Amino acid sequence: MKITTLLFSVSLLSAVVSCKTTAVKETTSAENQSSLKMNNPIITDKYTADPAAIVHKDKVYLYAGHDVPEKGENTYRMNEWLVYSSSDMVNWEEHPVPLKPTDFAWAKGDAWAGQVIERNGKFYWYVTVSHGTIHGKSIGIAVSDSPTGPFKDALGKALITNDMTTKTKISWDDIDPTVIIDDDGQAYLFWGNTVCNYVKLKENMIEMDGPMQTIDLPNFTEAPWIHKRKGWYYLSYAYQFPEKIAYAMSKSVNGPWEYKGILNEVAGNSNTNHQAIIDFKGKSYFIYHNGSIPTDGGSFRRSVCVDRLYYNPDGTMKRVVMTSEGIQN
């Protein structure tokens, strides 16, 4: 009887110690969780969408469209592009408005998605605008000596207009340009809606160098983003509608492309998504938009967010989970 009592006492004491240890761990975990800042979205005083980003001299430069629908209006109203910079992916500095559709004399409006790339000390911004005289969306090019601008029309006309692409009959298939300069110096432009197009660019970055070609991708909607890492080319894009982000991989920028699956799920609070993928200070980042500003966010009042991106040993990308915490210092 005494032995049984002793064993029961020891067991009870172990259980108490175990409970206290668990409680301490849970409290510590809760304290750690409560100390995390809610860093997504990264811009909260404006509605921002269609992010693109470059790394230049130890800074990230983020380019975005500015959603400004009138009260009660559910449409994409975007009259300017914005630019921000950061040294740590957490704290972002806004710079003066670098570019507007009105800076293109031949355009009539809409500051839709684009991407900036640097070459020979100049920064080229490929953007989507509505053409003033040719029905539909078009792609223009602006240039600056600084990543923050101001930018000006580099060509004096559209590089691509809706009448140049005939694979689909919609008027908004020439949107969402993304650019890469390959290791051999050859530049390529990708773009499209429902059809993914690409073309070589001349070294001056403002002229096409050969015929337009198309890429067959499963459920391609829009928002292509091209990047290269460790010998692999990655072509991510908006998939179906409402939009997920999917991606394909290739050992050549000219393909063939192998579809690899979903990279980022539907946000649920925005019908669209649009991604930028960069490496910065030894880490990879996935930049995107959703509709998470609580005041009046949604499909037409979007917000740029950032989360970490991770690669598997075989080069494939792990699925990106949207978080409210975002990037922490």
Secondary structure per residue as TSV (DSSP state, phi and psi in degrees):
chain	resnum	aa	ss	phi	psi
A	1	M	-	360.0	-43.7
A	2	K	H	-63.9	-39.1
A	3	I	H	-64.8	-41.9
A	4	T	H	-62.3	-42.8
A	5	T	H	-62.9	-41.6
A	6	L	H	-63.7	-45.3
A	7	L	H	-62.2	-39.1
A	8	F	H	-64.6	-40.6
A	9	S	H	-64.8	-43.7
A	10	V	H	-62.5	-42.4
A	11	S	H	-63.6	-41.8
A	12	L	H	-64.7	-42.2
A	13	L	H	-63.1	-40.7
A	14	S	H	-63.6	-39.5
A	15	A	H	-65.5	-41.3
A	16	V	H	-62.5	-46.4
A	17	V	H	-60.4	-43.0
A	18	S	H	-61.8	-43.3
A	19	C	H	-62.8	-42.7
A	20	K	H	-64.3	-41.1
A	21	T	H	-62.7	-44.1
A	22	T	H	-62.5	-41.8
A	23	A	H	-62.4	-41.5
A	24	V	H	-62.9	-43.8
A	25	K	H	-62.4	-43.7
A	26	E	H	-64.9	-39.9
A	27	T	H	-64.6	-43.5
A	28	T	H	-61.7	-43.0
A	29	S	H	-62.6	-42.9
A	30	A	H	-63.8	-40.3
A	31	E	H	-64.7	-41.7
A	32	N	H	-62.8	-40.4
A	33	Q	H	-65.6	-41.8
A	34	S	H	-70.0	-19.8
A	35	S	H	-82.7	-12.6
A	36	L	S	-73.0	137.6
A	37	K	-	-85.5	150.1
A	38	M	-	-90.1	92.4
A	39	N	-	-93.9	-2.2
A	40	N	-	-109.9	133.3
A	41	P	S	-73.3	159.6
A	42	I	S	-81.4	-21.8
A	43	I	-	-118.8	122.6
A	44	T	-	-118.1	-9.2
A	45	D	S	-94.9	-5.1
A	46	K	S	-142.9	153.6
A	47	Y	E	-85.1	125.0
A	48	T	E	-127.9	149.9
A	49	A	E	-152.4	168.8
A	50	D	E	53.8	57.8
A	51	P	E	-71.1	147.2
A	52	A	E	-138.1	156.0
A	53	A	E	-152.0	149.8
A	54	I	E	-133.8	157.2
A	55	V	E	-106.8	128.5
A	56	H	E	-148.2	119.0
A	57	K	T	51.4	57.7
A	58	D	T	63.9	21.6
A	59	K	E	-134.4	151.7
A	60	V	E	-100.9	132.1
A	61	Y	E	-110.9	122.3
A	62	L	E	-106.6	129.2
A	63	Y	E	-115.5	136.0
A	64	A	E	-149.8	154.0
A	65	G	E	-80.8	162.6
A	66	H	E	-119.0	107.7
A	67	D	E	-73.7	123.0
A	68	V	-	-137.5	53.2
A	69	P	-	-66.5	147.0
A	70	E	-	-70.5	162.0
A	71	K	T	-55.5	126.9
A	72	G	T	80.7	-0.4
A	73	E	-	-90.8	130.4
A	74	N	-	-113.7	77.3
A	75	T	S	-153.4	161.5
A	76	Y	-	-82.7	101.4
A	77	R	-	-113.2	112.3
A	78	M	E	-139.6	113.7
A	79	N	E	-108.8	-2.3
A	80	E	E	-162.8	162.7
A	81	W	E	-105.9	154.0
A	82	L	E	-120.5	157.5
A	83	V	E	-137.5	137.5
A	84	Y	E	-131.6	157.5
A	85	S	E	-134.8	154.6
A	86	S	E	-152.0	145.9
A	87	S	S	-102.0	-6.6
A	88	D	S	-139.2	3.7
A	89	M	S	68.3	7.4
A	90	V	S	-116.6	-48.4
A	91	N	S	-100.1	124.7
A	92	W	-	-119.1	132.0
A	93	E	E	-104.2	127.5
A	94	E	E	-86.6	138.3
A	95	H	-	-110.0	165.4
A	96	P	-	-56.4	152.1
A	97	V	-	-53.9	120.9
A	98	P	-	-89.7	-19.8
A	99	L	B	-164.8	143.2
A	100	K	-	-133.6	157.0
A	101	P	G	-57.4	-30.2
A	102	T	G	-67.4	-12.0
A	103	D	G	-74.9	-10.2
A	104	F	S	-104.2	109.8
A	105	A	T	-60.9	-25.8
A	106	W	T	-90.5	-4.4
A	107	A	E	-99.5	161.1
A	108	K	E	-122.2	1.2
A	109	G	E	150.7	179.7
A	110	D	E	75.9	104.1
A	111	A	E	-91.6	75.3
A	112	W	E	-85.4	-171.9
A	113	A	E	-62.9	151.5
A	114	G	E	-158.8	-178.7
A	115	Q	E	-147.8	143.0
A	116	V	E	-103.9	141.1
A	117	I	E	-140.8	146.5
A	118	E	E	-101.1	138.5
A	119	R	E	-151.2	128.4
A	120	N	T	52.5	41.2
A	121	G	T	80.8	1.9
A	122	K	E	-117.5	153.0
A	123	F	E	-113.7	121.3
A	124	Y	E	-106.7	127.8
A	125	W	E	-114.7	112.8
A	126	Y	E	-94.0	121.4
A	127	V	E	-131.3	159.7
A	128	T	E	-101.1	126.0
A	129	V	E	-140.4	163.3
A	130	S	E	-85.4	133.2
A	131	H	E	-77.3	146.6
A	132	G	S	-75.4	-30.0
A	133	T	S	-125.2	-19.6
A	134	I	S	-105.0	121.0
A	135	H	S	-57.8	132.2
A	136	G	S	110.2	-179.7
A	137	K	E	-78.4	156.8
A	138	S	E	-147.0	168.5
A	139	I	E	-116.1	123.9
A	140	G	E	-113.3	170.1
A	141	I	E	-130.6	128.9
A	142	A	E	-115.2	157.7
A	143	V	E	-138.5	150.9
A	144	S	E	-152.1	158.9
A	145	D	S	-87.4	-3.5
A	146	S	S	-134.0	145.0
A	147	P	T	-65.1	-17.9
A	148	T	T	-99.1	0.6
A	149	G	-	82.6	-167.6
A	150	P	-	-72.9	152.7
A	151	F	-	-102.9	151.8
A	152	K	E	-135.1	159.7
A	153	D	E	-56.9	124.3
A	154	A	S	-91.0	-17.5
A	155	L	S	-120.6	-26.0
A	156	G	S	82.1	2.2
A	157	K	S	-160.9	172.9
A	158	A	-	-74.3	142.6
A	159	L	S	-74.7	-40.8
A	160	I	B	-134.2	131.7
A	161	T	-	-122.6	164.4
A	162	N	G	-62.2	-28.4
A	163	D	G	-77.2	-6.2
A	164	M	G	-89.1	-15.2
A	165	T	-	-121.0	123.3
A	166	T	-	-124.3	11.0
A	167	K	S	-70.2	-22.3
A	168	T	S	-139.1	153.4
A	169	K	-	-92.5	-2.6
A	170	I	-	-70.6	157.4
A	171	S	T	-92.6	-1.6
A	172	W	T	-119.0	31.0
A	173	D	-	-84.3	-13.1
A	174	D	S	-101.5	74.0
A	175	I	-	-136.7	171.2
A	176	D	-	59.6	55.8
A	177	P	-	-69.0	142.2
A	178	T	E	-136.7	143.3
A	179	V	E	-130.8	146.5
A	180	I	E	-138.8	142.8
A	181	I	E	-108.4	114.7
A	182	D	-	-73.6	171.2
A	183	D	T	-62.0	-25.7
A	184	D	T	-87.4	4.6
A	185	G	S	92.4	-7.4
A	186	Q	-	-76.9	129.5
A	187	A	E	-98.3	146.7
A	188	Y	E	-133.0	143.1
A	189	L	E	-114.8	128.2
A	190	F	E	-115.2	148.2
A	191	W	E	-167.8	172.8
A	192	G	-	139.9	162.8
A	193	N	S	-136.6	126.1
A	194	T	S	67.8	-24.9
A	195	V	S	-129.4	129.2
A	196	C	E	-93.5	117.5
A	197	N	E	-107.3	156.6
A	198	Y	E	-152.9	157.5
A	199	V	E	-155.6	149.5
A	200	K	E	-72.8	149.2
A	201	L	E	-114.2	146.2
A	202	K	-	-69.9	166.2
A	203	E	T	-60.7	-25.9
A	204	N	T	-73.1	-8.3
A	205	M	S	70.2	5.4
A	206	I	S	-122.7	6.8
A	207	E	S	-134.4	145.8
A	208	M	B	-77.0	149.3
A	209	D	-	-126.9	68.0
A	210	G	S	127.1	179.6
A	211	P	-	-76.2	152.7
A	212	M	-	-71.3	144.3
A	213	Q	E	-130.1	163.6
A	214	T	E	-121.6	157.1
A	215	I	E	-122.7	132.1
A	216	D	-	-89.2	109.8
A	217	L	-	-124.4	139.5
A	218	P	T	-61.3	126.2
A	219	N	T	53.8	37.8
A	220	F	E	-67.1	125.4
A	221	T	E	-106.0	-60.3
A	222	E	E	-171.5	-165.1
A	223	A	E	56.5	49.6
A	224	P	E	-67.9	147.0
A	225	W	E	-138.7	122.7
A	226	I	E	-107.9	130.5
A	227	H	E	-148.7	163.6
A	228	K	E	-128.7	141.6
A	229	R	E	-154.2	124.8
A	230	K	T	49.6	48.1
A	231	G	T	83.9	-5.8
A	232	W	E	-105.3	139.9
A	233	Y	E	-99.4	137.1
A	234	Y	E	-120.7	128.9
A	235	L	E	-121.4	100.7
A	236	S	E	-98.4	157.4
A	237	Y	E	-165.2	161.4
A	238	A	E	-75.2	130.6
A	239	Y	E	-118.0	123.8
A	240	Q	T	60.6	-169.6
A	241	F	T	-153.0	127.3
A	242	P	T	-54.0	154.1
A	243	E	T	-90.0	126.9
A	244	K	E	-93.4	173.4
A	245	I	E	-112.2	126.4
A	246	A	E	-119.1	174.6
A	247	Y	E	-154.7	159.6
A	248	A	E	-130.2	160.7
A	249	M	E	-129.3	154.2
A	250	S	E	-155.2	157.9
A	251	K	S	-91.1	-2.2
A	252	S	S	-138.1	143.0
A	253	V	T	-65.3	-20.0
A	254	N	T	-93.0	6.5
A	255	G	-	85.5	-173.2
A	256	P	-	-71.2	150.9
A	257	W	-	-100.3	133.4
A	258	E	E	-107.7	119.1
A	259	Y	E	-64.7	133.0
A	260	K	E	-115.1	-7.9
A	261	G	E	114.4	-169.3
A	262	I	E	-78.4	135.2
A	263	L	E	-103.4	-33.8
A	264	N	E	-148.9	130.4
A	265	E	-	-77.8	169.4
A	266	V	-	-58.1	134.9
A	267	A	-	-69.6	-35.4
A	268	G	S	94.4	-25.0
A	269	N	S	-114.8	9.5
A	270	S	-	-152.5	130.3
A	271	N	S	-69.7	-26.0
A	272	T	-	-108.5	161.0
A	273	N	-	-143.3	159.7
A	274	H	-	-157.4	123.3
A	275	Q	-	-113.6	153.1
A	276	A	E	-131.0	140.7
A	277	I	E	-125.7	124.4
A	278	I	E	-138.3	160.6
A	279	D	E	-110.4	136.5
A	280	F	E	-148.5	120.5
A	281	K	T	51.7	45.5
A	282	G	T	81.7	6.0
A	283	K	E	-127.9	155.2
A	284	S	E	-106.6	144.4
A	285	Y	E	-132.6	145.5
A	286	F	E	-115.3	115.4
A	287	I	E	-108.3	133.9
A	288	Y	E	-154.0	-179.9
A	289	H	E	-129.5	152.8
A	290	N	E	-142.0	-162.1
A	291	G	S	-117.6	46.2
A	292	S	-	-93.7	-2.2
A	293	I	-	-68.7	121.5
A	294	P	T	-69.0	-18.9
A	295	T	T	-62.6	-52.8
A	296	D	T	-158.4	31.1
A	297	G	-	-68.5	160.2
A	298	G	B	165.1	-160.4
A	299	S	T	-64.0	-25.3
A	300	F	T	-112.7	3.3
A	301	R	B	-136.6	80.3
A	302	R	-	-97.7	170.6
A	303	S	E	-142.2	132.3
A	304	V	E	-80.0	135.5
A	305	C	E	-131.7	164.5
A	306	V	E	-138.0	135.1
A	307	D	E	-137.7	162.3
A	308	R	E	-69.5	149.4
A	309	L	E	-119.7	137.3
A	310	Y	-	-127.1	143.4
A	311	Y	B	-107.0	145.7
A	312	N	-	-82.4	162.9
A	313	P	T	-56.4	-28.0
A	314	D	T	-86.1	3.8
A	315	G	S	96.2	-16.2
A	316	T	-	-67.6	158.8
A	317	M	B	-100.7	139.4
A	318	K	-	-75.9	150.4
A	319	R	-	-62.3	135.6
A	320	V	B	-89.8	127.9
A	321	V	-	-102.7	125.1
A	322	M	-	-68.6	134.8
A	323	T	-	-129.2	154.5
A	324	S	S	-79.1	-28.6
A	325	E	S	-70.4	-35.0
A	326	G	-	63.0	-141.9
A	327	I	-	-90.4	129.5
A	328	Q	-	-107.2	148.0
A	329	N	-	-64.9	360.0
